[in-house]
Amino acid sequence: MRIGQREVHAWPAFAAIVSCVSALALLFPMFSNAQRSGPSGLSGSNASVQRILLLSIDGMHSLDLARLVNEKPDSALAQLSAHGITYSNAFTTFPSNSWPGLLSMVTGGSPTATGVLFENSYDRSLSPPASDCSTVGTPVVFDSSIDLNRDAVDGGGGIDLAKLPRDPKKGCAPVLPHDFLRVNTVFEVIRKSGRRTAWSDKHPAYDFVNGPSGKGVDDLYTPEVRPFRDIKNIESYDDLKVAAMLNEIDGKDHGGSRHVGVPALFGMNFQAISVAQKTKSGGYLDSSGKPSPLLEEAFHHTDQSIKKLLDRLGSQNLLASTLVIVTAKHGDSPIDPMRLRHADLETIPKTVASVREGLLAFIEQDGSVVLLWLSDHDHTPAVVDALRKIQNEAGIQEIYSGEALKLMFNDPKNDPRVPDILIQPVPGQIYVDADSAFVAEHGGNTEADRNVPLLVSFPGLGRSLIKFPVQTSQIAPSILTLLGLNPNSLDAVRLEKTPVLPGLDFQKISAPSVTQGAGR
């Protein structure tokens, strides 16, 4: 489906189209291509959004949500969809990686605006960790490897500054994850308005949600996922964060030790489904998306966790004033187990080396995408020619470079973070270690990588389905609008002209005043 591939990334043009359609959708609801099974709008004129719960179910597809709602009408997600808008053609970023995927939701921007293309990447303007900044050009690794102790649940106490890249333009200071981000986040805007914020995610490196100020999230809880990666105990990892969320709904900090007020924006990511999708004994049984028993259990556990959150909101009399957004940073591919193919990780580096030894500055072969940074931009055409000669052997579907690359990202000659070449493999091929038992991964430009669930639910809304394509970056300006704040307070929204999600009736879903939502 081409809208899930290249065209969707010509973002300025796409944003303009969506912006026009979004505006028309507010004036003429039928223009949004919505299929409604119930009355739209709110049942009561006094209803208002006082807080937003944002949930990222990592790995989940739009198809998964549709199946679950259809087959399990008593599930928490089905109940949310009964009074919410489901966007069946919602797409996360390309690359469809955790960092740009989450940043899309909380900044309103693509990697072009945020400056973050992948969890692990390369920056030609920064210097290596623990160096004196006499050289520039270094891998930028923001995963569990920067923890003081990656095998400890608390990361050993946080981030090890000695493992961070350094900025020669700032006195060779270590670059913390939040320093790496080029634009602000919804957390910063909301906190500046006097309201409380909270978020929970899988590594201490998720400090980046704080935004460039480093102070966007009042209560950031980032237990390290690495000690829990085994499928047998990954659900207990999600349980840790759900417990933190329950404390926050009770008006306490994530540990439950202090009363601080309920956040205006809070949320978490779920890991169990993504891990079950990737595990050899899990995954899907066929191309229709029928889950294995292991994956079905992960769906059930995650749904039960969401039910706990909704029940606690109800018991605290907060459900009627809480808008819930369910989405995902990324999907996982392939869905069809017959299409699985493990790539040879030596093929592409050897091909680049055949053009010129030492030409490969950095390569990221991860999941279902390859990113190549060259030490000399002028050799890009020669490398592309060499890659085309091995295209069938290497399972390459698409090579993005030159003008094709610049349709989606900044020019690598001007932006030190942008790779010279991106490679999209044939659907089903993933880049993992030779001895890996993974049967799925993410990062690429296929529909299974990028077509994620997006459900916006609020009591009193009727069930509706919008099939018009949207981006997860539209979540951020919608959050601010719903909370009565200016979406143009977000740098990325101004840069990319990111529109709000279509179909939301902002006149009826009225926003609270700052004092109503302060929660302090």
C-alpha positions in Angstrom: 0.0 0.0 0.0 1.9 3.1 -1.2 0.4 5.5 1.3 2.1 3.3 4.0 5.4 3.6 2.1 7.1 6.4 0.3 4.3 9.0 -0.4 3.3 9.2 3.3 6.8 10.6 4.0 6.6 13.6 1.8 5.5 15.2 5.0 5.1 18.9 4.2 2.8 18.2 1.3 0.9 15.4 3.2 0.6 17.7 6.3 -1.0 20.4 4.1 -3.5 17.9 2.7 -4.4 16.5 6.1 -4.7 20.0 7.5 -7.2 21.0 4.9 -9.2 17.7 5.4 -9.0 18.1 9.1 -10.5 21.6 8.9 -13.2 20.3 6.5 -13.9 17.4 8.8 -14.8 19.8 11.6 -17.2 21.7 9.4 -18.5 18.7 7.4 -18.3 15.5 9.4 -19.2 13.2 6.5 -16.0 14.5 4.7 -13.9 12.5 7.2 -15.0 9.2 5.7 -16.2 8.2 9.1 -18.5 5.2 9.6 -20.6 5.9 12.6 -22.4 3.3 14.7 -23.6 5.7 17.4 -24.3 9.4 18.0 -21.3 11.7 17.8 -20.5 14.4 20.3 -20.8 14.3 24.1 -23.9 13.4 26.0 -23.5 16.2 28.5 -22.6 19.9 27.9 -20.6 20.1 31.1 -18.1 17.3 30.1 -14.5 18.5 29.8 -11.1 16.9 29.4 -9.2 17.6 32.6 -6.4 15.0 32.0 -5.1 12.7 29.2 -3.9 9.1 29.6 -1.6 8.2 26.8 -0.8 4.5 26.3 1.7 3.0 23.8 1.2 -0.7 23.2 4.5 -1.3 21.5 4.3 -3.7 18.6 0.5 -3.6 18.2 -1.0 -3.2 14.8 -4.2 -1.5 13.7 -5.2 -5.0 12.6 -4.7 -6.3 16.1 -7.0 -3.7 17.6 -9.7 -4.4 15.1 -9.5 -8.2 15.7 -9.6 -7.8 19.5 -12.5 -5.4 19.5 -14.5 -7.7 17.1 -13.7 -11.0 18.9 -13.7 -9.8 22.5 -16.5 -7.2 23.0 -16.1 -7.4 26.8 -12.4 -6.3 26.6 -11.2 -3.0 27.9 -10.1 -1.9 24.5 -13.5 -2.8 23.0 -15.2 -0.8 25.7 -12.9 2.2 25.0 -13.7 1.9 21.3 -17.4 1.9 22.0 -17.2 5.6 22.9 -14.2 6.7 20.9 -12.8 7.4 17.5 -10.7 4.7 15.8 -8.3 5.8 13.1 -7.7 2.6 11.1 -5.0 4.1 8.9 -2.8 5.6 11.5 1.0 5.5 10.7 4.0 6.0 12.9 7.3 7.3 11.7 9.8 5.9 9.3 12.1 4.6 10.6 9.5 2.9 12.8 11.7 2.8 15.8 10.9 3.3 19.5 12.6 6.7 19.9 11.2 8.5 16.8 7.9 6.7 17.3 7.4 8.1 20.8 8.8 11.5 19.9 6.2 11.7 17.1 3.4 11.4 19.7 4.9 13.9 22.2 6.5 16.5 19.9 4.2 16.6 16.9 7.2 16.1 14.6 8.8 13.6 12.3 12.6 12.7 12.5 13.2 15.7 10.3 12.1 18.1 13.0 13.2 16.1 16.1 16.6 15.2 14.8 16.2 11.7 16.1 16.0 8.9 13.5 16.7 5.9 15.5 17.5 4.7 19.1 21.1 4.2 18.0 22.5 6.4 15.3 25.5 8.5 14.3 26.3 12.2 14.5 29.1 13.8 12.5 29.2 16.9 14.8 29.6 15.1 18.1 32.7 13.5 19.7 33.1 10.0 21.1 32.3 9.2 24.8 35.2 9.8 27.3 37.1 11.8 24.6 38.7 15.2 24.6 36.6 16.2 21.6 39.7 16.4 19.4 37.8 14.4 16.8 34.2 14.6 15.6 31.9 11.9 14.3 30.6 9.2 16.7 27.9 6.6 17.1 25.2 7.9 19.4 23.8 5.0 21.5 20.9 5.6 23.7 19.7 2.2 25.0 20.4 0.1 28.1 24.2 0.2 27.3 24.4 3.7 28.8 23.1 2.6 32.2 25.4 2.5 35.1 24.3 -1.1 35.4 22.1 -2.4 32.6 21.2 -5.6 34.5 19.7 -3.7 37.4 16.0 -2.7 37.4 17.0 0.9 38.3 19.8 0.9 35.8 22.2 1.1 38.6 21.0 4.5 39.5 20.7 6.0 36.1 22.8 7.0 33.2 26.6 6.7 33.1 27.9 10.1 31.8 31.1 8.5 30.7 29.2 6.4 28.1 27.6 9.5 26.4 28.8 11.3 23.3 30.3 14.7 23.9 29.6 18.1 22.3 32.7 20.0 21.2 30.5 23.2 20.9 29.5 23.0 24.5 32.9 22.6 26.2 33.0 18.8 25.4 30.1 18.2 27.8 28.3 14.9 27.8 25.1 14.8 25.6 22.2 13.5 27.7 19.3 12.1 25.8 17.2 15.2 26.4 20.0 17.3 25.1 19.9 15.4 21.8 16.3 16.5 21.0 16.0 19.5 18.8 12.4 20.4 19.7 10.2 20.7 22.8 7.7 18.2 24.0 4.0 18.3 25.2 5.3 17.6 28.7 7.3 20.8 28.7 4.3 22.9 27.5 1.9 21.3 29.9 4.2 21.7 32.9 4.9 25.3 32.0 1.2 25.9 32.2 1.2 24.9 35.8 0.0 21.3 35.4 1.6 18.1 36.4 3.1 15.5 34.0 4.2 11.9 34.3 5.6 9.2 32.0 7.0 5.6 32.3 9.1 3.8 29.8 11.7 1.1 29.3 15.2 2.6 29.8 16.7 5.5 31.8 17.6 6.9 28.4 13.9 7.8 28.0 15.0 11.0 29.8 14.6 12.4 26.3 10.8 13.0 26.9 11.9 15.7 29.3 12.7 17.8 26.2 15.6 20.2 25.7 14.9 21.9 29.1 15.4 18.6 30.8 12.5 19.4 33.1 9.3 18.4 31.1 8.2 15.4 33.2 7.5 15.9 36.9 7.5 12.1 37.6 9.6 10.1 35.1 9.7 6.4 36.0 12.1 4.3 33.8 12.7 0.9 35.1 15.3 -0.9 32.9 13.6 -3.6 30.8 16.7 -5.6 30.1 16.5 -7.8 33.3 12.9 -8.7 32.2 13.4 -9.4 28.5 12.6 -13.1 28.8 9.0 -13.8 27.7 8.4 -15.6 31.0 8.6 -12.4 33.0 8.1 -9.5 30.6 4.5 -9.2 31.9 5.8 -8.6 35.4 7.8 -5.7 34.0 4.6 -4.1 32.6 3.0 -4.7 36.0 5.7 -2.6 37.6 4.7 0.4 35.5 0.9 -0.3 35.8 1.4 -0.1 39.6 3.1 3.2 39.2 0.2 4.5 37.1 -2.3 3.4 39.7 -0.4 5.4 42.3 -0.5 8.4 40.0 -4.3 8.0 39.5 -4.5 8.1 43.3 -2.8 11.4 43.2 0.5 10.1 44.4 4.0 9.9 42.9 4.8 6.7 41.0 6.2 5.0 44.2 3.1 5.9 46.2 5.0 7.7 48.9 3.9 11.3 48.4 0.6 12.9 47.5 1.3 15.2 44.6 -1.9 15.4 42.6 -3.1 13.6 39.5 -1.2 14.5 36.3 -2.8 16.4 33.4 -0.8 14.2 31.1 0.5 10.8 32.0 1.1 7.4 30.5 3.3 4.5 29.8 4.4 1.9 27.2 3.6 -1.8 27.3 6.3 -4.3 26.3 4.6 -7.7 26.6 3.0 -7.8 23.1 6.1 -6.7 21.2 8.2 -9.3 23.0 5.6 -12.1 22.3 5.5 -11.0 18.7 9.3 -11.4 18.3 9.7 -14.6 20.3 10.1 -17.9 18.3 7.4 -19.6 20.4 5.1 -16.7 19.9 4.4 -14.5 16.9 1.4 -14.9 14.5 0.1 -18.2 13.0 -0.8 -16.9 9.6 -1.0 -13.9 7.3 -4.4 -12.9 8.7 -2.9 -11.9 12.0 -4.1 -14.8 14.1 -2.0 -14.7 17.2 -0.2 -17.7 18.7 -1.3 -18.8 22.2 1.7 -16.9 23.7 0.9 -13.7 21.8 -2.8 -14.1 22.7 -1.8 -14.3 26.4 0.2 -11.0 26.0 -2.8 -9.3 24.4 -5.0 -10.5 27.3 -2.6 -9.4 30.0 -2.2 -6.0 28.4 -5.9 -5.6 28.1 -6.4 -6.6 31.7 -3.8 -4.0 32.7 -5.7 -1.3 30.8 -8.9 -2.4 32.6 -7.1 -1.9 36.0 -6.3 1.6 35.0 -9.9 2.4 33.9 -11.3 0.8 37.0 -9.0 2.9 39.2 -10.0 6.1 37.3 -13.6 5.1 37.9 -13.1 4.5 41.6 -11.5 7.9 42.0 -14.3 9.6 40.0 -11.9 10.6 37.3 -13.1 8.5 34.4 -15.7 11.0 33.1 -13.0 13.7 32.8 -10.1 11.6 31.4 -9.5 11.2 27.7 -7.6 8.0 26.8 -5.4 7.7 23.8 -4.2 4.2 22.8 -1.6 3.8 20.1 1.9 2.3 19.5 5.4 3.6 18.9 5.8 0.9 16.2 4.4 -2.4 14.9 6.5 -5.5 14.4 7.0 -7.4 11.1 6.4 -9.7 9.5 2.9 -10.8 10.5 3.0 -13.6 8.0 5.4 -16.3 9.4 6.0 -17.6 5.9 7.7 -14.4 4.8 10.3 -14.4 7.6 13.9 -14.2 6.4 17.0 -13.4 8.4 19.5 -11.2 6.6 23.2 -11.8 6.4 24.7 -9.0 8.4 28.0 -9.1 6.5 26.7 -8.5 3.0 26.0 -4.8 3.1 29.2 -3.8 5.0 31.3 -5.8 2.6 29.6 -4.2 -0.4 30.4 -0.7 0.9 34.0 -1.7 1.6 34.3 -2.9 -2.0 33.7 0.7 -3.1 36.4 2.1 -0.9 38.0 0.7 2.3 37.1 2.9 5.3 34.2 4.5 3.6 31.6 3.2 6.1 31.6 5.6 9.0 28.7 3.8 10.7 26.0 1.2 9.9 22.9 0.5 11.9 21.4 -2.9 10.8 18.5 -3.3 13.2 15.1 -4.8 12.9 13.7 -4.2 9.4 15.8 -1.3 8.2 19.5 -0.4 7.5 21.0 3.1 7.9 24.4 3.9 6.4 26.6 6.9 7.2 29.6 7.4 4.9 32.8 9.1 5.6 32.6 10.8 2.2 29.2 12.0 0.9 30.5 12.1 -2.7 30.8 8.3 -2.8 27.1 7.8 -2.2 26.2 7.2 -5.8 28.9 4.6 -6.2 27.7 2.8 -3.0 24.1 2.8 -4.3 25.3 1.3 -7.6 27.1 -1.4 -5.8 24.1 -2.1 -3.6 21.8 -2.4 -6.7 24.0 -5.1 -8.1 23.3 -7.3 -5.0 19.7 -6.2 -4.6 18.2 -9.6 -5.0 20.9 -11.4 -3.1 20.7 -9.0 -0.2 16.9 -8.9 -0.1 16.7 -5.1 -0.8 13.4 -3.7 -1.8 14.1 0.1 -1.8 17.3 2.2 -1.5 16.7 5.8 -0.4 19.5 8.2 -1.2 20.0 11.6 -2.9 16.8 13.3 -3.9 14.6 10.4 -2.8 16.1 10.6 0.7 15.7 14.4 0.9 12.0 14.0 0.2 11.7 12.5 3.7 14.7 13.8 5.7 17.2 16.7 5.8 20.1 16.7 3.4 22.9 14.6 4.9 25.4 17.2 3.7 23.7 19.8 5.9 22.4 17.7 8.8 25.1 15.8 10.7 22.7 13.2 11.9 21.0 12.1 8.6 22.4 8.9 7.0 23.6 9.0 3.4 21.6 5.9 2.6 18.5 4.1 4.0 17.7 0.5 2.9 14.2 -1.0 3.1 14.4 -4.8 2.8 11.8 -7.0 1.1 8.8 -7.5 3.5 9.6 -10.2 6.0 13.4 -9.8 6.1 14.8 -8.7 9.4 18.3 -7.8 10.5 19.2 -9.7 13.6 22.2 -11.7 14.9 22.8 -15.0 13.2 21.9 -17.0 16.3 18.8 -14.9 17.1 15.5 -16.7 17.6 13.5 -13.5 16.8 10.7 -14.0 14.3 9.8 -10.3 14.0 11.3 -6.9 14.4 10.6 -3.2 13.6 12.2 -0.2 12.1 11.1 -0.4 8.4 8.6 1.2 6.1 6.2 -1.7 5.6 2.6 -1.6 6.7 3.2 -4.1 9.4 6.0 -1.8 10.8 4.0 1.4 10.6 0.2 0.9 10.6 -0.4 1.2 14.3 -3.6 1.4 16.4 -4.9 4.8 17.2 -8.0 5.1 19.4 -9.1 8.3 21.1 -11.8 7.6 23.7 -13.8 9.8 26.0 -17.1 9.1 27.9 -20.0 10.3 25.9 -18.4 10.0 22.5 -20.1 7.7 20.0 -18.2 5.0 18.3 -16.7 6.1 15.0 -14.2 4.8 12.5 -12.1 7.2 10.4 -10.2 5.6 7.5 -8.5 8.7 6.2 -4.7 8.3 6.7 -3.3 10.1 9.7 0.1 10.3 11.5 0.8 9.7 15.1 2.5 13.1 15.1 -1.0 14.5 15.1 -1.5 13.3 18.7 0.7 16.0 20.2 -1.2 19.1 18.9 -4.5 17.3 19.7 -3.4 16.8 23.3 -2.6 20.4 23.8 -5.8 21.6 22.1 -7.9 19.3 24.3 -6.2 20.7 27.4 -6.9 24.2 26.3 -3.3 25.0 25.3 -1.9 26.3 22.1 -0.6 23.5 19.8 1.7 26.0 18.2 3.6 26.1 21.5 5.3 23.0 20.0 8.3 23.7 17.9 7.7 20.7 15.6 4.1 21.7 15.0 5.2 25.1 13.8 8.0 23.7 11.7 5.9 20.9 10.0 2.5 22.5 10.2 1.2 19.4 12.0 -2.6 19.4 12.1 -4.8 18.0 14.9 -6.5 14.7 14.4 -9.6 14.9 12.2 -13.1 14.2 13.6 -12.4 15.5 17.2 -15.1 18.0 18.1 -13.1 20.5 20.1 -16.2 22.6 20.6 -18.0 19.9 22.5 -14.9 18.3 24.2 -14.3 21.5 26.1 -11.0 22.1 27.8 -10.5 23.0 31.4 -8.9 26.1 32.7 -5.3 25.9 34.0 -6.6 25.9 37.6 -8.9 23.0 36.9 -6.1 20.8 35.7 -3.3 21.9 37.9 -3.3 18.8 40.1 -0.6 20.2 42.3 
